[in-house]
């Protein structure tokens, strides 16, 4: 079955929309962006720490315990909310 590309269709339509959020909506958008950035950076930091463990010569049981703690920190959103109380904003 051949896959069609957009160039194969006769017409291409686009839509450009401009929004005007209220001050309350702007604050909510900003909080969501800050929360997403915080969670992303937290996950990047955990992954970097896990990667650094592969470059050290320490006991494997210490590494396994720390990696499991880091993975648990990633798994639970409530753990992030406990570390960063401002994420609990309604």
Secondary structure, DSSP 4 states (H G I P E B T S, - for coil): -PPPPGGGSS------------HHHHHHHHHHHHHHHHHHHHHHHHHHHHHHHTTS-S-HHHHHHHHHHHHHHHH-HHHHHHH-GGGG--
